[in-house]
């Protein structure tokens, strides 16, 4: 573990580090789509949408899939879109990468001023009745059905979300654990703390995004040190907190990006994109802890031993969550689609 990550280094006995990742695209947009959806060329449902579609919800008052401060570039909404799956499985964004995490809230759930809750309930009941009558006249309409469900979920969230999004009930020690008392770690620390709170309350899939900061074609030494400082303590805190609350065994944590960097220099202290051999890690959720899996060549450029493609990663994630990835399908456009499409093998060696 690099000394840029002193806090994460203390968690390696919880982690399964995959050093032989590889993907199919060297460009950010395509590679990010492949990471999130399994395809680098088409609009497909994101992995969070597939997982929520398969598992359903564990909390009727909250979205099943939440993404915190997602980037608006290089795939943008497609990284958490439900595409042709029912819209209820799309990720709910909290802010975006340009908004500090302490101002990232679930949008549009505040009740209108002057409209008491009982009156709003009557309005929604009337609207639902009109929409149901419309469906009865025209036949099944997945978009309209999703809109009905969205209205109902938003109504329930008005009561549940304010408490969930507030960290006032978190102890000073917990907030300090995540680095909320330090300006460098405050932003991402809050994302990780919110992820734990969402997981505790039954949200199935949560994404945290450390903005768009790791593309060091120049100035890598200084920028990577700054980036690592911002995320190191929060990441370690999330693993520590989940374990202390008995949640890590049933929560799968995945950390990584769309590709790695070349082992050779580019320009002024920079590195280019490298999808041929890079590292991601997983923790909890049934993976083998304290394992380093796979190798790159002597130069660190190509994966050469126990290679794991992103399709294999997705297949393994679904397996750990209780699915046979070839059977989690949705019929669209005349054929069955799945997250792994026609690819993917479960990496059994990393399963506990």
N, C-alpha and C positions, 0 to 999 in steps of 0.2 A: 504494500500500500504506500503510495507516494506520501512524503512528509507534507505535501500540501493539504492532506486530509487527516490531521492528527486525531480528531474526534471520531471520524468514521473508522479509522484504523483500530480503535478499541472495540469495534463491532464486528470485526471480520469473522469471529466465531459464529455469528448469526447469519452470515452471508454465503451465497453461492455465486462465485465470480466466474462469468463465462468469458474467456479470453479469445474465443474463436468465432465471434459473431461475424456475419457477412450479409450484405444486401445486394440489390440489383441496380441501384441508381446512385450516382455520385453528385447529383444536384439536390439542393435543399428541398425544393418543392416536391419533387418526385420521391425522394428518400423519406421525407416526413409523411407523405401519404402512405407509403409502403409500411412504415412503422405503425401508423395508426389504423390503417384500413386493410393492409395486405396487398394493395395494388398501387403501383406507382404511375398508372396511366388513366384509370377510370375512377369515377366517383362511386365509392362503395361505402357501406356502413362502417363506422369506426369500431374498434375492438370493444370500447365501452358500451356502444349500442348493442353489439352482438351479445355481450355478457349480460346486459340488463334484459334483453329480449329472452335469453335463456333462463336466467335466474328469477325474473320477476322482481317485485319490490318487497322490501322487508319493513317499509315504513310508508303507510298510505298518505302521510302528510308532507313528505319530502320527495324531490326527484330521485330517481334511481341512479342517475349519472350526473355528476357535477364536475365541471372543469374550472379551476381557479386561475385567474389571470392568464388565459390562453393568448398566444400570439395571433395577430391578425394577418400575418404574412405567411408565405410559403405553405399554402394549403388552407390556412385560416379556418373558417367554419367547417370545412370538409374533414378536419382532424377530429371533430367530435360530432359530426353529422350522422343521422340515422339513414340518410340516402333513401333507399326504397323500403326499408323497414318502417313500420308505423312510427309516426312522428313522436309518439310518447316516449320513445327510446332514445331520442336525441339528447346530447349533453346539455345541461343548463349552465351557461357561463356566469361566473362571478367576476365582473369587471373584465379587463383585458391587460395585456402586457404593459400598456402605457399608464396604468392606474395602480397606485400603491395598494397593497393587499388590505390595508386597514380601511380603504374606501371601496373595496370590491364586495358588492352585495348582490343578492338575487334581485333582479330588476322587476319592476312593475307589479309588486305584490301589496303595496300600501293601499289601504282602502281610501276611497275618495272622501275628502273632507265634507262633512255634512250628510254623509250617507251611513246611517247606523247599520250594524252587521245584519240585523234581522231583515231590514229592507233590501240590502244587497242580496241576501239569500232568496228573497221573493223574486228579485230581478233575474237571478241566475236560473231559478226554477222555470220562470216563464221562457227565458231564452232557450233552455234545454228542451222544453216542450215543443217550441217552434222548430228547433233543429231536428229533433226526433221525428216530428211530422214530415219534415222535408226529406229525411232519409227514407221514410215509409213510402213517399211518393216517387222518389227517383232511384231507389235501390241503394245498395251499400256504397258508402263514400268514406274512404279511410281518412281523408284530409279533414272532413267535417267531424268525424268521430274523434279524431285526435284533438281537434279544437275544443270539443265538448269536454274531453278529459283534461285538457290544459286549463280550462276555466275552473273546473272543479278542484284540481290540484292547487291552483293559485289561491283559491278561496281558503283551502285548508292550511296552506303555507302561511297565510296572514297571521295565524295563531302560533304556528310552530317555528317559523324562520327567525323572528327577532331574537328569541332566546338562543337558538342554535348559533346564530352569527355573532352573538356577543360573547366575549371571553371574560366578562366580569366575574363569573363564578370560578374561574381558574385561579389556583393559588399563585402567590408570588414566586414560589419555588418552581412551579411548572412553567410559568412565563419566562423565568430566567433560564431554565433548562433549554428552551427553544431559542434563546438569544434575543428575546423581545426587549431586553434592557440595553442592547447594543445597536447602534445605528447600522452597522454593516450587516447584521444578521436579522434585523427586525422584520424586514419585508418578507423574505422567504421563510423565516421562522414562523411567522403568522400563518402562511400558507400551510405549512406542515402541521401546525397545531389545529387549524381548521380541518385538515384532512382527518386527523384523529377523531375530532368531534363528529364529523360526518359519518365516519366508519362506525363509531360507537352507536349512532342513532339509526343504523341500518341502510345508509346509502351504499349501493352495491359497488360503484366504480367512481373513484375520485382521481382527477389529474391535477398535479401541481406543475407549474411552468416557471422555470427560472429565465424568463424573457428570452431574448435572442442575443446572447452575449458570448457564445463560445466559438465563434467563427474566426479564429485568430490566424489570418493570412499574414499578419505582421504583429510584432509586439506581444508574442505569445507568453513569454516568461512573466511579464508584469501583469497582463490581463488574466491569465489563468490563475495566478496567485490571488488576484482580487476576486475572481469568480468563486474559486474554491473557498475563500474565507467567508463569502456570503452564504454558502450552502452547507459547509461541513458540519457545523454545530447543529443546525436544524435537522439534517438528515439523521445524525446520530441520536438526536433527541426523539425523533419519531419512532425509531426502532426501540429505544429504551422505554419510551412511554407505552407503546403497544405491548411490549413484553411484560412490563410491570402491571398492566391491567388485564393480563391474560388474553389479549387480543391477537398477538403475533401469530400464534399457531393457526388461526382461522382467517388471517389477513395476508394476502399475497402482495408484497411490495416489489415493484420493478423500478429500477433506476437506469436511465441511459439516454442517448440521443439517437439521431438518425444515421450517423456514421461516426468514424473516428478521424484521426489526422494522420498524414503520412509520416513515416519515420525520418524523412529527409527534409532539410530546410527549404523554405520558400521565401525569397526576398529578404526583408529585414526581420530576422528572428520570427519567422512564421512557418506554418505548415498548411498544406493543401488538404482537400477532402480525401478520405480513404474509406470506402465501403467494403474493402476486401478483407480486412482483419481488424477487429476492434473489440472493445469490452463493454458488457452490460452486466448488471448483477441483480439477483433476486434474493428475497429474504422472507421467512415465514411461509405460511400457506402450504406446507408440505414439501418444500424443497430441502435438499440435503444441506445442512448448515456447515460452515467451515470448509467448503470445497472450492478448489480452483479447477475449472474444467476447460479443456481444450488448449491449443497452443497456436501461435503464429510462427512463421519462419524465423530464421536467425536475424533478419532485419526488422521484424515486427511489421511487415507489410501485408502478407497474405495469411489467412487462416489455413493451417495445414493438418491439424490433428483434431478429431472430434468436432468437425465444423458444424456450426449451428446457424442456419439461415433464419431470417425473420419469420418465414412460414413455420419453421420448426419451433421457434419461440412461441408463436401464437398457438400452435397445436399443443405445446406443453402447458402453457397457461390455462387453456381450456380444460385439459386433462386434470390439472390440479384443482380446478373449480368444479369438477364433477361431470365434464362433458366428453363425449367421443366427438372429436372435431369434425369428422366426416358426416356426422348425423345432425349437427346443429345447422340446419339449413332453412332457407326461405325461398319460396318459389316466386320468381319475378321474370318477366319477359320470356316466358316459355321454358325456363330451366331452373333448377335448384342452385342457389348460391350459398356460399359459406365463407367465413373469415379467411380460411386457408385456401379457398378456391379449389384447385386440383392438386395442391402441393401439401407439404408439411408432414413431418414425422415427430412423434413424441420422443423427447430426449429422456429416456427412462433412467439414465445414469445419474441425473441430477435430482431425482425424486427420492425422498426419504423412505 
